[in-house]
Amino acid sequence: MHVRDATIGDLETIATVAVAAGQDEEWTGADPAYVGHLLSCGRVVVAEHRGAVTGFGAIRRIGSGPEETTMLCDLFVDPRSHGLGAGRAMLAALWRDGSRRMTFSSVHSHALPLYTRSGLDGWWPLLYLDGDVRALGVPGGWAVSAAEPGEVAELEERWTGIDRAADHRAWAARPSGQAVVAGRDGETLAAGTVAGAGTEYGIVHLATAPHADADAVRDAVVAVLASLDPPGGRARVCLPAPHQATRPLLAAGWRNDSFDLFMATDPGLLDPRRAVPSPALA
């Protein structure tokens, strides 16, 4: 098994592996825009066995210095090549021992043991929630408006110290992509991006001000979703099960159709009561 850095010339082969692994939606390994973003802002590797690409993996570094976290965005192997060690070989190339690391793992029987052996523990499920935005109402005093990706990134960096400008530009360039800000009584308390093709449309990533209380964290998610006007009225958001907005959405008839498991070297890398992460880029 040989692991090397991917190039733009590997896009088609990576897409073939992604589709074979069941990842054929927009903003997955089958989407050249997504892989191109990771090639520009992260690191992508491919695993080769007997000269043929059998898998790909990708990371994105979030933050810098001692607080830097390495997010494993993707790790997929063609099912016909399972058991050959491609996953272990790619992780060894992508992850440094002793670094802060996290990922959203599928519940595939091969994934959980692999990440556990690599030093990660499972902490909480990330729910893929889908529902009718017309069942929601914008909470009193809240307003949501369109923004520029740079404005949203500036707010998030002010609140978290992390520069996500490149990610917000990439998210806003997706189908139906739009940066948004949400606030209560004239004070901006949340900023993020909505995007996605077809049934994947909804909140991609949302940051909240550090001084926002639990009610504001909950209402920000509800306000953004209620402000959307998708075809058929349905949208999506990925929320940690303990998030403040999860129960209100379920009470409004939203449903969970799948989930990933948040795995990390430290449970504090994401706050499950406040974070509204991108499953791919957190």
Secondary structure, 3 states (H helix, E strand, C coil): CEEEECCHHHHHHHHHHHHHCCCCCCCCCCCHHHHHHHHHHCEEEEEEECCEEEEEEEEEEECCHHHCEEEEEEEEECHHHCCCCHHHHHHHHHCCCCCEEEEEECCCCCHHHHHHHCCCEEEEEEEEEEEEHHHCCCCCCEEEEEECHHHHHHHHHHHHCCCCHHHHHHHHCCCCCEEEEEEECCEEEEEEEEECCHHHCEEEEEEECCCCCHHHHHHHHHHHHHHCCCHHHEEEEEEECCCCCHHHHHHCCCEEEEEEEEEECCHHHCCCCCCECCCCCC
